[in-house]
C-alpha cells in the first residue's frame, strides 16, 4: 500500500525524573517502567482507561504524527503498528509511552 506520511495516534505518557518536562517530584525510572507495563496491559483491552491513569500529556487523540517528528526507534515501532495496534512501553525523551494507532 501507499506509505502513510502521518498517522493518528493515542498516547499514554508515564513521566519519570530526568525526562523532559517531568516534574521534579516525578517517580523513578523503575517505578515508571512498572506502571507503564501495567498500563500497556490495560491499553490492549481499554485504551481510554489507560489514558485516564496516565500522566498529564496522555491523550486519546494526539492527532496525526508525521514521519520525522518522533525519535527513529519510536517512529519505527509506531509506523509498523497495524490499525488498532498497541505498543509500548517505549522510552522517549519525554518519558515512557504506550501508543495506539487509530487508523
One Martini backbone bead per residue (centre of mass of N, CA, C, O) as a GRO file, in nm:
protein
  103
    1UNK     BB    1   0.102   0.031   0.001
    2UNK     BB    2   0.076   0.339   0.097
    3UNK     BB    3   0.266   0.560   0.248
    4UNK     BB    4   0.234   0.706   0.539
    5UNK     BB    5   0.300   1.038   0.673
    6UNK     BB    6   0.046   1.026   0.882
    7UNK     BB    7  -0.050   0.936   1.216
    8UNK     BB    8  -0.297   0.843   1.422
    9UNK     BB    9  -0.266   0.888   1.779
   10UNK     BB   10  -0.226   0.739   2.100
   11UNK     BB   11  -0.129   0.837   2.446
   12UNK     BB   12   0.064   0.710   2.714
   13UNK     BB   13   0.207   0.883   2.986
   14UNK     BB   14   0.524   0.816   3.169
   15UNK     BB   15   0.687   0.980   3.391
   16UNK     BB   16   1.029   1.077   3.486
   17UNK     BB   17   1.304   1.143   3.622
   18UNK     BB   18   1.468   1.342   3.363
   19UNK     BB   19   1.251   1.403   3.190
   20UNK     BB   20   1.097   1.589   2.985
   21UNK     BB   21   0.886   1.792   3.178
   22UNK     BB   22   0.932   1.669   3.441
   23UNK     BB   23   0.881   1.657   3.749
   24UNK     BB   24   1.076   1.651   4.026
   25UNK     BB   25   0.855   1.438   4.167
   26UNK     BB   26   0.896   1.216   4.003
   27UNK     BB   27   0.934   0.915   3.930
   28UNK     BB   28   1.105   0.659   3.879
   29UNK     BB   29   1.204   0.462   3.628
   30UNK     BB   30   1.113   0.193   3.756
   31UNK     BB   31   0.824   0.286   3.822
   32UNK     BB   32   0.750   0.359   3.534
   33UNK     BB   33   0.777   0.077   3.411
   34UNK     BB   34   0.565  -0.061   3.586
   35UNK     BB   35   0.326   0.121   3.504
   36UNK     BB   36   0.349   0.100   3.192
   37UNK     BB   37   0.306  -0.206   3.183
   38UNK     BB   38   0.024  -0.202   3.306
   39UNK     BB   39  -0.103  -0.001   3.098
   40UNK     BB   40  -0.052  -0.178   2.850
   41UNK     BB   41  -0.249  -0.400   2.928
   42UNK     BB   42  -0.498  -0.219   2.943
   43UNK     BB   43  -0.478  -0.097   2.650
   44UNK     BB   44  -0.562  -0.363   2.500
   45UNK     BB   45  -0.864  -0.328   2.617
   46UNK     BB   46  -0.854   0.001   2.738
   47UNK     BB   47  -0.733   0.294   2.646
   48UNK     BB   48  -0.889   0.506   2.811
   49UNK     BB   49  -0.809   0.392   3.090
   50UNK     BB   50  -0.506   0.441   3.052
   51UNK     BB   51  -0.518   0.745   3.008
   52UNK     BB   52  -0.648   0.812   3.289
   53UNK     BB   53  -0.368   0.693   3.436
   54UNK     BB   54  -0.200   0.888   3.317
   55UNK     BB   55  -0.028   1.150   3.245
   56UNK     BB   56   0.027   1.441   3.158
   57UNK     BB   57  -0.014   1.401   2.796
   58UNK     BB   58  -0.225   1.224   2.773
   59UNK     BB   59  -0.406   1.079   2.477
   60UNK     BB   60  -0.673   0.981   2.262
   61UNK     BB   61  -0.568   1.248   2.073
   62UNK     BB   62  -0.286   1.364   1.907
   63UNK     BB   63  -0.302   1.306   1.620
   64UNK     BB   64  -0.100   1.367   1.355
   65UNK     BB   65   0.205   1.195   1.288
   66UNK     BB   66   0.481   1.266   1.139
   67UNK     BB   67   0.743   1.204   0.989
   68UNK     BB   68   1.037   1.302   1.183
   69UNK     BB   69   0.947   1.358   1.493
   70UNK     BB   70   1.032   1.111   1.605
   71UNK     BB   71   1.212   0.888   1.718
   72UNK     BB   72   1.330   0.637   1.532
   73UNK     BB   73   1.252   0.396   1.721
   74UNK     BB   74   0.958   0.489   1.766
   75UNK     BB   75   0.865   0.522   1.474
   76UNK     BB   76   0.897   0.232   1.383
   77UNK     BB   77   0.679   0.118   1.570
   78UNK     BB   78   0.436   0.298   1.500
   79UNK     BB   79   0.444   0.248   1.176
   80UNK     BB   80   0.408  -0.081   1.225
   81UNK     BB   81   0.134  -0.066   1.314
   82UNK     BB   82  -0.163  -0.169   1.333
   83UNK     BB   83  -0.473  -0.116   1.334
   84UNK     BB   84  -0.521  -0.087   1.683
   85UNK     BB   85  -0.246  -0.098   1.780
   86UNK     BB   86  -0.022  -0.183   2.054
   87UNK     BB   87   0.256  -0.012   2.220
   88UNK     BB   88   0.467  -0.097   2.483
   89UNK     BB   89   0.696   0.050   2.627
   90UNK     BB   90   0.842   0.364   2.528
   91UNK     BB   91   1.138   0.534   2.506
   92UNK     BB   92   1.144   0.880   2.574
   93UNK     BB   93   1.229   1.202   2.650
   94UNK     BB   94   0.931   1.230   2.807
   95UNK     BB   95   0.906   0.917   2.839
   96UNK     BB   96   0.670   0.680   2.862
   97UNK     BB   97   0.507   0.491   2.602
   98UNK     BB   98   0.173   0.426   2.500
   99UNK     BB   99   0.058   0.308   2.181
  100UNK     BB  100  -0.203   0.394   1.938
  101UNK     BB  101  -0.348   0.308   1.642
  102UNK     BB  102  -0.623   0.436   1.478
  103UNK     BB  103  -0.570   0.402   1.124
   0.00000   0.00000   0.00000
